[in-house]
Amino acid sequence: MDVSLTVLLLVVAAGALAYVNGANDNSKGVATLVGARLATYPRALAWGTAWTVAGGLAALVVSSGLVKMFSTALVSGGVAASPRFSLAIAVASWAWVLLASRLALPVSTTHALTGAIVGAAVAGGGVEGVQWALLAGVVVLPLAFSPVASALLAYAMHAIFAQPMKRAARYCVCVEKGQRIVLAPASGTAQYTALSQPVVATGDGAECDAAGFQHRLPLTTVAHWGASAALSFARGLNDTPKIIAIAVLVGANSAVPSASLFVLGALMMGLGGYLSGWRVTHTLAERVTTIDPLEGLSASTVASGLVLAASWFTLPVSTTHVSSGAIVGAGLRGGASAVSWRTVSTLGAAWVITVPVSALLGFSIYTLLW
């Protein structure tokens, strides 16, 4: 196949995968905002999109280790250099994540990529084409334990900090918009319009009411929006390199600068999340458990911390598993009956089959490609 056509196909494939990744994963950073009734779907998705794109762009500097892991480290060099291999991975993982997104199932793009890599590598080089020890140590174990860890941490955080968070909720950031003032001189008919300066202050709710402020946000709400931004940023930071690795596999970045690939990945993830992310957002925000603002803050804080740490240490954790586990853990503070175990079991089944289905797709597509 012509080199330029190969590069074009790989770039298109990476962009398509980034789009469906955004459609499925952008929700993870903002689901608790919607569930806690702190934001509408459009506003939450716009917020998550902006920070996901920022994280994807930052990945160019921070997360090069994940590019290497998902391009050359998991498979033998001979298999990894084949355009068939790259395209099989892209199409297989894209197909599964697209189907899951249409079914409103939050699945792991990381799991889908891992399964597709294994399936295509076995098809191209046999079982010896996969670095099984590395796969188990740095991919399978973090992916398996991350939802449990996030659930336990979210449960513990809410238990430990519930009272301090309730006290903090009494305090707020108070805002009064600037007002237009018409100034007329003592003589003459000329008039001037000026805009008074907006006023921002902090205090408890009673003080804000007494001062006549028009708008106020509890400090815990401000923190919740901040944690949501951090989680969305961390998701972009962690996921963009994995998707870009598809193009890097056969040296596409020698024809297209790697910075351009990261920009493409970040923008397509943002576009997919904003235009198509509402289905999965609804599942996590409203079908797993009833989320109150403090539980949502606990879940977002734990999830963002874990994913940011994983990105720093180049561990390919799944934002899906981390954020879903954190939501379940926070919801358990209301007792086991507060969690919809039917929904959780459906999500768990989707997670379990993601790797084998993606591996089968990767194997089949590699075999069918010229």
N, C-alpha and C positions, 0 to 999 in steps of 0.2 A: 504494500500500500504506500502511496506517495506520502512523504514525511509531512508536508503541509496539511494534507487531508487528515492524517492521523492526529496532528496537533489540534486541528479544528474540532474533530470529533471528541477528543479528550476534554477540550475546554468547554464545549457544549454539554458534555456529560457531567462535568464537574459543576457547571452552572445549574443544570436541572436537578442534580442531587442537592445542591445548596438550597434551591427553592423549596423542595419538599421537606428538607431538614428544618427550614424556617417554619413551614406550615405545621409541622409536628412539634417542634421544640421551643419556638418562641413563647408558647403558652406557659412553659415551666417557670419563667421568671415573673409572670404577672397573674397567674391563676389565683393566688391568695388575695390580691387586690380586688379582683372581681368577686371572689367568694365572700370576702369580708364587707362587700358593698361599699368599698372605698373608691371604685372607679367603674365606669361603663366599659363594655367590651372594646369599642373603638379607641377610647382614651388609653386603656390599659395596653392594648396591642401597639398603639403608636409609641407609648413609653418604652415598652419592651423592645420594639424594633430599633429605636434610636440607640439604646445602650448595647443591643446585640451587634449592630453595625460597628459601634465604637470598639467593642471587644474584638471583633473580627479583624479590624485594622490594626489593633495593638498586637494581635497574634504574630504579625510579621516580625516583630522585635522579640517577643517573649517566648513563643511556643515552637521554635524550630525543632525541638526534640521530638514532638509529636509527629511532625512531617516525616522525619526519618523513620520513626517506628512504624507508621502506616504506609511507608513507601518501600523500604528495603529491609528493615530489620526482621520482619516476621517471616519472610520467605527467602529462598535462595536467589542469588543474583540473576541466574539464567532465566528463571521463570519471571521475575519482576521486570525484566527488560522487554517483555513481549507486549506489543500493543493489544493483543487479544486479552491478555491478563487484565490490563487497566480497564478496558471497555467492559469486560465481563463483570468486574467489581462494581463499576459505576452503574451499569444497567440493572444488575441484581439488587443492589442496595436501594437504588431509586425506586424500583418496582415495588419492593416490600414496604418502604416508608410511605410511598404514595398510597398504596392500598390501606395501610393502617390509618393514615390521615383522613382518608375518605370515610373510614369506619369510626372516626373519632377515638381511636386508640392511641394513647401516648406510648410509643415504642422508642427504643434506643437506636439512633443512627449509628452509634459506635458499635453496638452489637451487630447491626446489619452489615456494616463494613467488615467487621471481624469475620463473620460467617462467610461473606462473599469472598474475602481474601483466602480463607481456608479452602473453600470449594473450588475456586479457580486454580489455586496452587496445586491441589491434589490432581485436578484434571490435567494440568500442564506439566507437572513433574513428579507425580506420585506422592505418597505420604511423606517421603523423605524431603519433599520440597518445602515443608513447613517447619519452622523452628518451634517445636512443640513445647519445650521447656520455657522458652521466653514467652510464648503465648500464655501458658498457664500462670507464670509468675507475675507478669506485669500487665496482663490484660484480663484474664479470666477472674483472678482473685479480686482485684479492685472492683470489677463490675459486679461480682457476686455479693460482696460484703457492703458495698456502698449504700444500698437501700436500707439494710439492717442498721448500719451505723447512723445514718441520718435519722431514722425513726427513733432510735434510742436517744440520740442527742437532742432532737426536738422535744421529745417527752420530758427529758431531764431539764432542759433549759426552761421550759414552761413551768415545771414544778419549782425550780429554784428561784426564778425571777418573776413569778406571777405577781407577788405583792409589790415589788419595786416597779413593775410595769404598770400596775393599776394606779400607783401613786403618780407615776410619770404621766399617765393619761389625763390627770387633772390639770396639767400645765399645757400651754399651747403657744403656738406662734400666731400672733395677731397681726392682721394686715388691714390697712385702710388705704384705698386707692387715692391717687392724686385727683384733685377736683379742678375743673376749669373755672376760673374766676374772671369775670368781666370787670375791667378797670376803666372808669370814665373820669377824665380830668374835670376839675371844678369848672372850667370854662371851655367852651367849644363842644363840638359834637363827636370828636374822635373817640373811639373806644379801643381798648386793647384787651386781648385775651391771654391770660397766663395760666399755667398749670402748676398747682401746688405740689409739693414733694410728697410721694407716698410715705406712709409711716409703717414701720415694722417693729414690733416689740414682742417680748415674751412675758408670760405671767400665768397665773391660774385663770380658770374660766371666769370666775366672778370678777376679777380685775379687768379682763378684756371686755366683759359686758358693761361694767361700770364706766369704762373709758369710751364706750360707744364705737368700738371697732366693728367694721362691716363683715370681716371674714376672719375665721380662726381655724387653725389646724392643731389638734392635739399633738404633743411631741411624739407620742407613739405612732401616730399616722405619718408624721414626717419621717420617722425612722423606718417605717414599713415601706414607704416609697423609696427610701434610700437603699434598703435591703433588696428590694425588687430590682432596682437599677444595678446593684452589685451582682446579683444572680444572672441577670441578662447579659451584663458585661462579661462575666466569667464564662457563660455559655458560649458566647461568640469567641472568646479567647481559647476555649478548649475544643470546640467543634470545627472551626474554620481550617486549622492545619490538617485535620484528618481528611477533609474533603479535598483540599488542595493537593494532598499527597497523591491522589489519582493522576493528576497531570504531571507531577514530578516523576512518577514511576518510569516513564520512558523518555525523560529529558525534555518534556514540553516546555519547561521553564527556561530552556536555552533559546527557544524561539519566542516565547512570551515571557517578559520579565516577571520574576516571582512576585514582585510588589503588585503587578497588575492582576495576577491570579488571586492574591489575597483580597484586593479590592473587589474583584468579581464575586468571590465567595461571600464576602461580607454583605455586599449589596443585594445579592440574590437571596441570601438568608433573610435579610430584612424585608425584602419584597414578599417572599413567601409567607412570612409570619404575619405581616400586616394584612395581606389580601385573603389568606386562607387559613389563618390560625385560630379562628373562633371555635371550630368544632372540638378540637382537643382541649382548648381553654375551658369550654363548657364542662367537659368530662371532669377535669381536675378541680374546677372551681365549685361545682355544684353536685356532682354525683358521687364523690368519695366520702365526704363528710361535710357537716355544716361548719363553716369557718368563721370564728369571731375575730375581731381585729387583733387581739393579743396572740391568739393561736397562729394567725397568719403571719404575724411579725416573727414569732419563734421559728416557724417553718422556713420563712424566707432567709432569716439570718443564718440558720444552720446550713441550709442548702448553698447559699452563696459562699460561706466560709469554706465548705468542703470542696466545692468546684474550683474556687480560686486557688486553694492549696494544691489541688491535683494538677492544675495547669502549671503552677510554678515548678512542681516536681516532675512534670511531663508524665503524669499518670492518666491514662485514658478512661476516666470514670464517665458514667452516663448521667447527664443532667436529668434525664427522665427518671432514673431510679432514685437519684439523690432527692430530687424535689418531691416525687411521689411518696417516697419513704418518710420525708419530713412532714408532709401533710398528714399522713396516717398517724405518725407519732404524736403530732400536736393534737389531732382529733381524739386520740385515745385518752387525753386528759378528761374528756367527758364520759369515759367508760367505753367498753367494747361495743355497746349498742349504738354509740354515736357514729360509728364507721359503717359504711355500706360494704359489707364483706362480699356481697355478690359482685359489686363493681370491682373491688380489689382482686377477687379471684379471676375475673375476666382479664384485668390488666396483667396479673401474674401469668396467666396462660399465654397471653400475647408476648410477654417477655421471654418465656421459656421457649417458644417456637421460633423466635426471631432468628437465632443463630442457625439452627438446622435448616429452616426454610431458605434463609439467605445463602447458606452453603450449597444447598441443592440448586438454587437458581444460578449461583456463580459457576458451579460445575457444569450445569446444562448449557448456559450461555457460552461459556468458554469452548465447550465441545461443538456447539452449533456454528460459532463464528468461523468464517472461512478457514 
